[in-house]
């Protein structure tokens, strides 16, 4: 049976398991599941799979939304011929090369994920709010934008709750790049507005890829998988 990723109880289980893991020095001694009244409710692997699965959903929907938007508007407004602008979260990236990222502590990666998700909270909100102003915007694009915003918020809340269990956590220090693209989304110039949405949706996909990759590495390191 496939479990709902938005069900609050799943995040509670994940937080309990992960917070214990981040605090225990010996990973091998961590309980493989939460036991209540003699019953094993869920394994650590299942909870990590759920977190990764949610990030994959966001990534997939962001890619599909960009493809649909491009098919709907790109040719008529010559968006393909325009150079995309730098994403506001381009400075937030995984350590490179990849083997360096694989050596990074899970908490560091989770803080990166938090920053990536937080930096997109306002852009996604305004993407959903302002998109109906576009002419002939397909309902499927609007639906995907809403789902991505909701899932981004849910994943952000889960990551923040998890990091609040870490002793070194600096509460109240939200260190992530500010977004300054709202004026373009509201521009009276249709071409400017179209390109702003096109660029923003493209960047949303790039951000989703970073989040998914980081969470996959966290999962791989915590579960001590041979191939990451």
Steps between C-alpha positions, in 0.01 A plus 500: 500500500638839400495750786406864457800731521290780640376303799638675814563173681759397244702814563477437875647155456768631267599773745527258790714259302721759336554713811618192685730414214657845486570493873629143529870450436464133414262474205501121518340512844204709384163319525375401156147607583282678754347251742175591675308245705726230362429588139752623242327790329746588225859443403761769458542400138128541432500848649804608299337358190195716567708817529691421180178405323344836585802683358478285186133592460587870520782459248284303258211745516732799459646345184154423364379852580796654316443276199131587483569871542763492225263319264224749575691828481861464386457507123236772482698730729848397379601401852734229373723762335543698822781433745374376834591711801698371794287325763488667840609173665791437263744575785353212701650186358625161605873468565688409184633266378244236595740305723529812715122512538503135600743583782282784631320443832124436465419798724691734267310362202168533682576865579569553131165341418332727753650809336401382152142433606468821704636713218220374278210549738417854381574442128271197489226686686510785249533260209166346597341837579608686186486224240125537430583845356660326203282451198375147432705339776412127505330370814761222520779755544310680774430171674865397493609839632262467797614146576867597483442792735316279751761225488786747526340648813438158651853381434643824641299462822623143536864591446478792744338285767771243450783754524348647815602176672867559420697667787707719265189642339486883492130579525376816338794527261338460161795531267375471144503723189219751457284490188437825314292390203150603607500826305567311176214257567268800538637698206253670266722392212374159394834389356680591823239317705510189280877480518496550878272198543703298252825573683348445845356162408833398349677595823243315710598184316871555558436559870290184526785299349740626767257411780443150364873436454585622850231287666610195303854547630369542856305178465798317351737614775261425786410155370866436410416387150791373292420703189393864532 
